[in-house]
Amino acid sequence: MIIDTHCHIDLYDNPESLLNECEKSGFTVLSMTNLPSHFEMGYPFYKSHKKIRIALGMHPLYSEKHQEEFPIFLRNLNKTSYIGEIGLDFSKEGYSTKDQQIVTFTQILNNVSSQSKILSIHSRRAEKEVLDLLLKHKIQSAIFHWYSGSISLIQKILEAGYYFSINPAMILSENGKKIISQIPIDRILTESDGPFVETEKRRIHPRDIIKVIEFISIARNISVAQVESQIQENFNVLIKRLK
C-alpha cells in the first residue's frame, strides 16, 4: 500500500506512463506542480483517475514568474482540493527573492484560508516564517514536505495540527533520522519527491516509498502492516477534512 503525498509526476520523462502505472498499481498519489500553468496543462490527464490527484502549485524558487502566474492560480483554485508545492525557500538558492516569495505565499494563504484544502509545504531555511504565516491565516491542513529545520520547531508544528511527509532520502541522513524520531507516528505521511530524489543511482519511483515504511517499522518496533495502516489512517484524517 503506497501513499505518495508529494511527487512531481509532470517532471518525469514520460509522465503519462507513470500516471497510468501508479493508477494500475493502486497507489495514492498527490502530484505536485511548480506553477499554475503546469497545473492547467496537466489537469485533463488526471480527471479520470480515482486515487491520483494533481495539486495547484507555486514553487518559491520560481518567484520570477509568480506575478504573471497568479491569475492562473486563482482561476484554477476551485478545480482541486490540493495545493502544492508552495511555501518559502530562504536557502542560498532562494534568499535573494525572499520578499517576492513572502508576497506570493501570503496571497495564496489569503485565498485558501476560507476553503477546505490540503497544502503541501516547502520550508527550507524558512521553517519558522512558514509556520507563522500558516498560523496567522488559520490554515487547518498542511503537510511539511521534506522537513529539514530545527528539532525544536517540530513540537510547535505538531501543536498546530500539521503533518510531516517523509521520503527515502531522509532515512539516509543522520539529520533526517533525528527529525523522523521526533514525529509521532500519527503525524507521519510518506512521499517520494520524485524525480528530485535518487535511489540506487536512478530516479526514485513512488513504489520506493516501501523503504520509508520498512525504516519506520524497524525504528518503532512495529510491523510493516501496522505502519501502512497508520499512514493510511493519517491520510484519511486529512481527507475527511475536505468533506
N, C-alpha and C positions, 0 to 999 in steps of 0.2 A: 504494500500500500504506500504510494508515493504522493505526498503533498508538497508541491513546489510553490512557495508563496512569492518568489522573486526570480523570474527567468526572462531574459530578453530574447524571445523566440525570433523576433524580426531581424536580429543581428547574426543569426546563423547563416551558413552558406545556402542552405535550402530550407527556408522557414516553413513552407507549406508541408514538406515531407516530415519535418519534426513535429509539426502541429498534428498531423494525421497519425503519426506514430504514438504520440502521447495519448491521443484520444483512444486509439485501438488498445493501448496498454491499460487504460482505465486510470491514468494519472490525473490528479487535480493540479492544475497549473494556473497561476496568475501571471500573465505575460505583460511585463513592463514595457513602456515606451519612453523614449527620451525627449520627445517633442510632440505636441498635439497633432501636427501634420503627419507624423508617423502613425499615430493612433488612427487618424482619419483614413489613411491608406490601408491599414491592416484590418480595420473593423469588419468589413464584409466577410473576411475569411474566418471569423470566429463565430458568426451568428448561428451556425448550425451545430456547434459543439456544445455538449452538455456540461462537461467538467472543466473546460478551459475558457478562461475569460481574459480579455485584453483590458489593461489599465491605461488610464489617461495620465500621461506624464509630462513633466517639465524639469529636466535634469539640471541641477545647479551649474554644472560645468558647460552648459550650452547657453549661458546667460546673454551672449551677444545676439541671440535670436528670440529672447523672451518677449520683448515688446511687440514684435511683429507676429509672434505666435499666440499671444494671449487671447485675441478674439477667437482664434480657432479652439483654444481651450474652452472658452465659455460656450460656444455653440455645440460642443460635444459633451458637455458636462452631464447631461441627462441620459446619455447613452450607456453609462456604465456605473456600477457601484464601487469600482476600484480605481484609486488614484495613485499613480506612481510611475516612474520614480520621481519623487520630489524631495526637496529639503535644502540643506546648506552644505557647502564644502569650503572650509577655511584652511585647507592644506596649502602647501606651496603652489600647487597647481591652480587652485581656485581663489586664493586670498585677494588677488587684485580686483576681482569682480564681486567682492562680498556685499557691497552696497546694493548692487542690482539684484543679487540673489535674495537679499532680505526683502526688497520691494516685491519681487515676484512671489516668494513664499508667503508673504503676508497677504497679498492679493488672492492667492489660491485659498488660503485658510479662511479669509473673509467670505469667499464664495461657497465653501463646502461646510462651514461650521453649522449651518442650519439643516444640513442634509445627512441622510444615513449613508456614509461612505466608509470604506476601509482604506487607510493610507499606508503606503509602503515608503519608509523614510530613509533618506540618505543624510548622514550626520557627521561625516568625517571632519574631525578637529573643530566641530561646531555643535557638539552634543548638548551643552547647556543652553545655548541660544535656541536650538531647535526645540528642546523641551519647554523652555519658557514661552515660546510662541504657540506651541500646541496647547499649553495650559491656558494661556491668555485667550485663545479662541475657543476654549471648551471643546476641543476635539475628543470624541469618545473612543474611537477605534483607530489605533496606529500600531504599526509593526516597525520596530527599529531594525533595519536590514544591515547585516554585517557590522554590528556594533563593534567599535574599537576604542571607545572612550574610557574614561576613568571608572574604576571599580566602584568608587564612592557614589557615583551618579546613578548606578543601576537601581538602588533602592528607591530613589525618587521617581524613576521611570516606572517601576513596578507599582508604586503607590498611586500613580496616575491611571493605572489600569491598562498599561500598554504591554505589548509583546515584543519578543526578540526572535528574529529568524536566523538560523544557524546554517552555515554551508560547510562543505568539505575542507575548504582552505582554513577555516577557523580551528578545526580539530587537529591541525598540523603545527600550529604555532603555540608557544607557551602562553603568550598573552591571550590568545583565543581560548585556550583551555581554562585559564583563570576566570575569564569572563563567563564562560559557559557554566562553570562550577557555582557561580553566584546567582544563577537564574533558576527559580523554582520550575519544576517540570511542567506545571500547569500554565506556564507563560512562554514555553518554547514552541516555536514553529520551525519548519525546515525550508531551506531554499537551496538552489544551485548557483544563482547569479551567473548562469551561463549566458554567453560564452566567455565571460571575463575570468573564470576560474579554470585552471588546467589541472588535470589529474592523469597520472600515468603518461605524461608527455602528449596529451591530447586535450581538446576542448571538452569541458565537462558536459555531461548529459543529465537530464533530470533523474534518470534511474540511479545515478551515483549518490543520490541522497541516502541510499541504504547505508553508506559508510557513516553518515552522521547518526543514523538510528542505531547502528551497531556500537558506535562510540558511546552514546548515551546509555545504552543497555549495560555496557561494562562499567561505566563511571558511576551509575546509580544502582548497580547490582539488581537490575530487574530484567525481565525477558524482552526480547525484541518485539514480541507481540504486545506486551504491555506499553512499550514506548510508542509503537504505532497507534495503539488505541488511544493513548493520552493525547498525542498530536492531533489525531482526528477529532477528539473531543474539544481540544483547544480551538481548532479551526471552526468547529460547529458553533461554539460560543460566539465567535465573531460574526459568523454568517447569520445567526439568529438576530443580531442587532440590526440587520438590514431590513428585516420584515416589519 
